[in-house]
Amino acid sequence: MQRNHHLTIFPAVFSEGLGLGKYLILARDCPIKYETASKLFHPIMNLFRGDMESNLFSITLFAEGETVDNVLEALRSISCSLVITSTIKQTRKFVRDPRCYDFKFHRWTCDDKLEIRPGEVLENPHEQDIMGVVQLQVNPFTDIRLINHRKHVFKIVTGFMYSLGKSDFVVQVISKEDITEEFPEVMWTAIGENIFISELHVDRKRLEVVMEKVRDRAMETIIAPKSPLYALGYSLPYEIFREGRWVYPRIEVSRAKTG
């Protein structure tokens, strides 16, 4: 399946259930390479998406207010233009209905998709809860019998998302309106502060169709080739979970002295 039908699988993680806040930042004209930008804010980085033509990228962070302020200050200090900053209040996750895929002709025959249910809130998450989720993020094929606290873990991991068939691009659309129902390729939609962030996985042919439909409706669009240089995802920031709570780092910019 992975080789013949380009199947990829990844868990649907309800990070809100672990008390993690999430933010989107969109930046333009940063005088740094994408490779550098994608590593700047580890371990609180959740997603990085870089546009293949414009000097434009988005980062999704696990953070709270003061940490976000630190990140924005850091980006300004290296002369990035900040386009959008938004709290992410809720995320909806989807899979295409697998009954719509024709394995003989390698194509989708209908546009139906299914929504994955949100998870539950863990009142007092334990380190083993966090590490169990991370295990599935690192390897979705992990034998669940080997996961400690799996009853807790599956309150946070409520299902598995997948992409099937060749998809060359990740398209991130930031819009004032919810476009979720208009595109079967939408993998997730995040609800921000008066905006919606939707992510689609498409092949080259569908990319043209999608861009034609969203061109006049999108505030910003990022087209990221499916490669580690442009599109990256990271696991939960287990490094900052200490004694039952998230301890966010303070981010500062230091400049090397010259002369």
C-alpha positions in Angstrom: 0.0 0.0 0.0 2.7 2.4 0.9 4.7 1.7 -2.3 1.9 1.1 -4.8 -0.7 3.6 -3.5 1.5 6.2 -1.7 -0.3 5.6 1.6 0.8 7.7 4.5 -0.7 7.4 8.0 -0.4 9.7 11.0 -2.4 10.0 14.3 -5.1 12.6 14.9 -3.9 14.2 18.1 -6.2 16.3 20.3 -3.4 18.3 21.8 -5.9 20.6 23.5 -6.8 17.7 25.8 -3.3 17.9 27.3 -3.6 21.6 28.1 -1.4 22.8 25.1 -2.2 26.2 23.6 -1.6 26.5 19.8 -0.8 29.6 17.7 -0.3 30.3 14.0 2.3 32.8 12.8 2.7 33.8 9.1 5.9 35.6 8.2 7.2 37.1 5.0 10.5 38.3 3.7 12.7 36.8 6.4 16.4 37.0 5.6 16.9 33.4 6.5 16.6 30.1 4.7 13.6 27.8 5.3 15.9 25.2 6.7 16.9 27.6 9.5 13.3 28.9 10.0 12.0 25.4 10.5 14.4 24.8 13.4 14.3 28.2 15.1 11.7 27.4 17.7 12.2 23.7 18.6 10.8 22.0 20.6 7.6 24.1 20.6 7.2 24.0 16.8 4.3 21.9 15.7 4.2 22.6 11.9 6.4 24.4 9.4 5.1 25.3 5.9 7.2 27.2 3.4 5.9 28.6 0.1 7.8 27.4 -3.0 7.7 30.7 -4.8 7.3 33.6 -2.3 9.4 34.2 0.7 6.5 33.3 2.9 6.2 30.7 5.6 3.9 29.7 8.5 4.7 28.2 11.8 2.3 26.6 14.2 3.5 26.6 17.8 2.6 25.0 21.0 2.8 28.0 23.3 1.1 30.5 25.6 0.9 34.3 25.4 4.3 35.3 26.8 6.1 32.7 24.7 4.3 33.9 21.5 5.4 37.4 22.4 9.0 36.2 22.6 8.7 34.5 19.2 7.2 37.6 17.6 10.0 39.7 19.0 12.6 37.2 17.8 11.2 37.3 14.3 11.0 41.1 14.2 14.6 41.3 15.4 15.8 39.4 12.3 13.6 41.7 10.1 10.7 39.4 9.2 7.5 41.0 8.2 4.7 39.5 10.3 1.6 39.0 8.2 -0.8 37.1 10.5 -0.7 36.0 14.2 -3.6 34.1 15.6 -4.6 31.8 18.5 -5.9 28.5 17.2 -9.1 27.8 19.2 -10.2 24.5 17.7 -9.0 22.1 15.0 -11.2 19.8 12.9 -9.6 16.7 11.3 -10.8 14.7 8.3 -10.1 11.6 6.2 -11.5 10.9 2.7 -13.9 8.1 2.7 -11.8 5.1 1.7 -14.7 3.5 -0.2 -14.3 6.3 -2.8 -10.8 5.2 -3.8 -10.4 3.0 -6.9 -7.3 1.0 -6.3 -7.2 -0.4 -9.8 -7.1 3.0 -11.5 -5.4 4.9 -8.6 -8.0 7.6 -8.4 -10.8 9.0 -6.3 -14.3 8.4 -7.5 -16.3 10.6 -5.1 -15.7 13.5 -2.8 -17.0 12.2 0.5 -14.9 12.7 3.6 -15.3 11.7 7.3 -14.6 13.9 10.3 -12.5 12.4 13.1 -14.1 13.0 16.5 -12.3 15.3 19.0 -10.7 13.8 22.0 -11.1 14.3 25.7 -9.4 16.5 28.3 -7.0 14.7 30.6 -7.2 16.6 33.9 -3.8 15.5 35.2 -1.7 14.2 32.3 1.3 12.0 33.2 4.6 11.8 31.5 3.7 8.4 30.2 0.6 9.8 28.6 2.7 12.3 26.6 5.3 9.7 25.6 2.6 7.3 24.5 1.2 9.9 22.1 4.7 10.7 20.9 5.4 7.0 20.2 2.4 6.9 17.8 3.5 10.2 16.2 7.0 8.8 15.5 5.7 5.4 14.4 1.9 5.1 13.7 2.5 1.3 13.3 3.5 0.9 16.9 1.9 -2.1 18.6 -0.6 -0.4 20.9 -0.1 -3.3 23.4 3.3 -1.9 24.1 2.1 1.6 24.9 1.9 2.5 28.6 -1.2 4.3 29.7 -2.9 3.5 26.4 -6.4 4.1 27.8 -5.3 7.7 28.4 -3.4 7.9 25.1 -6.5 7.0 23.1 -8.5 9.8 24.7 -6.0 12.1 23.0 -5.3 10.1 19.8 -8.8 9.6 18.5 -8.1 8.0 15.2 -5.6 7.9 12.3 -5.5 10.3 9.3 -4.1 9.2 6.0 -3.4 10.3 2.5 -3.9 7.9 -0.4 -2.8 8.3 -4.0 -0.1 10.6 -5.2 -0.1 14.1 -3.7 2.8 16.3 -4.5 1.9 19.5 -2.5 0.6 20.7 0.8 -1.6 23.8 0.3 -2.3 25.9 3.4 -5.2 28.4 2.9 -5.9 31.2 5.3 -9.3 32.7 4.7 -12.1 34.6 6.4 -14.6 31.9 5.4 -14.6 28.2 6.1 -13.8 26.3 2.9 -13.8 22.9 4.5 -16.8 21.5 2.8 -15.7 22.7 -0.7 -12.6 20.5 -1.0 -12.4 16.8 -0.4 -8.6 17.1 0.0 -8.9 19.1 3.2 -7.0 17.2 5.9 -7.7 19.7 8.8 -9.2 23.1 9.4 -8.2 25.2 12.3 -10.4 27.9 13.7 -8.5 31.0 14.6 -9.4 34.6 15.6 -11.8 35.5 12.7 -9.9 33.3 10.3 -9.8 29.7 9.2 -6.6 27.8 8.3 -7.2 24.8 6.1 -4.7 22.3 4.8 -5.1 20.3 1.6 -2.8 17.6 0.1 -3.1 17.6 -3.7 -1.4 16.4 -6.8 -0.2 18.8 -9.5 -3.4 18.6 -11.5 -5.7 19.3 -8.6 -3.4 22.1 -7.5 -4.5 24.2 -10.4 -8.1 23.5 -9.7 -7.7 24.4 -6.0 -5.8 27.6 -6.6 -8.4 28.8 -9.2 -11.2 28.3 -6.6 -9.4 29.9 -3.6 -7.5 32.7 -5.4 -10.1 35.4 -4.7 -11.1 34.1 -1.3 -7.8 33.5 0.4 -6.1 36.1 2.6 -2.9 34.1 2.1 -2.0 30.8 0.5 1.2 28.7 1.0 2.0 26.1 -1.6 4.6 23.7 -0.1 6.1 20.8 -2.0 6.0 17.6 0.0 9.6 17.6 1.0 11.4 18.2 4.3 12.7 21.5 3.1 9.2 23.0 2.7 6.8 21.0 4.9 7.6 19.6 8.3 5.7 18.3 11.3 6.9 17.7 14.8 5.8 15.6 17.8 4.4 16.9 21.0 7.0 19.0 22.9 7.7 16.3 25.5 11.0 18.1 26.4 9.1 20.8 28.1 6.7 18.6 30.1 8.0 18.6 33.7 6.4 17.4 36.9 2.9 17.3 35.3 2.9 20.6 33.5 4.1 22.4 30.5 7.1 24.7 31.1 7.5 26.9 28.1 11.0 28.3 27.3 11.8 31.9 27.1 13.1 32.7 23.6 15.7 35.4 23.2 17.9 36.6 20.3 21.6 37.1 20.8 23.8 38.6 18.2 27.5 37.7 17.8 29.8 40.6 18.5 31.9 41.8 15.6 35.1 43.8 15.5 
